[in-house]
Amino acid sequence: MAKNYQQEGKVLSFTNSTGSDIAAGDVVVMGAVLAVALSDIVDGESGSVQTQEVFIVPKVSGAVIAQGEDLTWDVSAAAFDDNQATPATGDITGAAAFAAEAAGAGVTTIAVRFTGVPGTVN
């Protein structure tokens, strides 16, 4: 093995400097990459986040999302929106995540495939 190997890339250490605690299962924004907290992470402490795979996460209730659609992470709603939504400042669009299932209006969660690929921070 290479002497400079550090860790598998799907799970990373994340230092929480958000100003509030992060609960296990919360979506975490790391620059332009989206991840999911694998355990509670107290503000100022470090914990593990996963940047790839499928997780059930919050969805904007009014959004109608097709399976395979790339998604917008709406930072103010702390939920995923469809790709037709007009992104606000801080929202993340692009390759960061896509819908692993379809979800209609009124549904408040969705299975999302996190890619580990940086999106675009608006």
C-alpha positions as CSV (number, residue, x, y, z in Angstrom):
1,M,0.0,0.0,0.0
2,A,1.1,3.5,-0.7
3,K,2.8,5.2,2.3
4,N,0.8,8.3,1.8
5,Y,-2.7,6.6,2.1
6,Q,-4.9,8.3,4.7
7,Q,-8.4,6.9,4.6
8,E,-11.2,5.6,2.3
9,G,-12.8,8.6,0.6
10,K,-16.5,7.9,1.0
11,V,-16.3,8.7,4.7
12,L,-14.4,11.8,5.8
13,S,-13.7,13.5,9.1
14,F,-15.6,16.8,9.4
15,T,-15.1,19.6,11.9
16,N,-18.4,21.2,12.7
17,S,-18.0,25.0,12.7
18,T,-21.6,25.8,11.8
19,G,-22.5,27.4,15.1
20,S,-25.0,24.6,16.0
21,D,-24.9,20.9,16.6
22,I,-25.4,18.5,13.7
23,A,-27.6,15.4,14.2
24,A,-26.8,12.0,12.8
25,G,-28.5,11.8,9.4
26,D,-28.4,15.6,8.7
27,V,-27.1,16.8,5.4
28,V,-23.8,18.5,5.8
29,V,-22.4,21.2,3.4
30,M,-18.6,21.0,3.0
31,G,-17.8,23.8,0.6
32,A,-19.5,22.6,-2.7
33,V,-19.8,18.9,-1.6
34,L,-22.8,17.4,0.2
35,A,-22.5,14.7,2.8
36,V,-24.5,13.0,5.5
37,A,-23.5,13.0,9.2
38,L,-23.0,9.4,10.4
39,S,-23.3,10.5,14.1
40,D,-24.1,13.6,16.1
41,I,-21.4,16.2,15.7
42,V,-21.3,18.9,18.4
43,D,-20.4,22.4,17.3
44,G,-16.6,22.7,17.5
45,E,-16.1,19.0,17.4
46,S,-15.3,16.5,14.6
47,G,-17.2,13.5,13.4
48,S,-17.7,11.3,10.4
49,V,-19.7,12.2,7.3
50,Q,-20.4,10.1,4.2
51,T,-20.1,11.7,0.8
52,Q,-21.5,8.9,-1.3
53,E,-24.4,6.4,-1.3
54,V,-28.2,6.7,-0.9
55,F,-29.8,8.3,2.1
56,I,-33.4,9.3,2.9
57,V,-33.3,13.1,3.5
58,P,-35.6,16.1,3.7
59,K,-37.4,17.3,0.5
60,V,-39.2,20.6,-0.2
61,S,-42.9,19.6,0.2
62,G,-44.1,21.3,-3.0
63,A,-41.3,19.9,-5.3
64,V,-42.1,17.3,-7.9
65,I,-39.0,15.3,-8.5
66,A,-38.3,12.6,-11.1
67,Q,-36.1,9.6,-10.5
68,G,-32.6,10.5,-11.7
69,E,-33.1,14.2,-11.6
70,D,-30.2,16.3,-10.4
71,L,-31.2,18.2,-7.3
72,T,-30.8,21.6,-5.6
73,W,-29.9,21.7,-1.9
74,D,-32.0,24.6,-0.6
75,V,-29.9,25.8,2.4
76,S,-32.7,28.0,3.8
77,A,-35.2,25.0,3.8
78,A,-32.5,22.5,4.7
79,A,-34.1,20.2,2.1
80,F,-33.7,19.1,-1.5
81,D,-35.7,20.9,-4.2
82,D,-36.2,20.0,-7.9
83,N,-33.8,21.3,-10.5
84,Q,-36.3,23.8,-11.8
85,A,-36.1,25.8,-8.5
86,T,-34.4,29.2,-8.8
87,P,-31.3,28.8,-6.5
88,A,-30.8,31.4,-3.8
89,T,-27.4,32.5,-2.4
90,G,-25.7,29.5,-0.8
91,D,-27.9,26.8,-2.5
92,I,-25.9,24.0,-4.1
93,T,-26.8,22.8,-7.6
94,G,-25.3,20.4,-10.1
95,A,-23.6,17.1,-9.7
96,A,-23.6,16.9,-5.9
97,A,-26.7,14.7,-5.7
98,F,-29.5,13.2,-7.7
99,A,-32.9,11.6,-6.9
100,A,-32.7,7.8,-6.4
101,E,-36.5,7.7,-6.5
102,A,-39.4,9.9,-7.7
103,A,-41.3,12.0,-5.2
104,G,-44.4,14.1,-5.8
105,A,-45.8,17.2,-4.2
106,G,-46.7,16.8,-0.5
107,V,-43.9,14.3,0.1
108,T,-41.3,15.6,2.7
109,T,-38.5,13.0,2.3
110,I,-36.7,11.5,-0.7
111,A,-34.0,8.9,-1.3
112,V,-31.0,10.8,-2.7
113,R,-27.8,9.5,-4.2
114,F,-24.9,11.6,-2.9
115,T,-22.1,11.5,-5.4
116,G,-19.2,13.1,-3.6
117,V,-18.7,15.3,-6.6
118,P,-18.6,19.1,-6.0
119,G,-21.7,21.0,-7.1
120,T,-22.0,24.7,-7.7
121,V,-22.5,27.0,-4.7
122,N,-24.8,29.9,-5.8
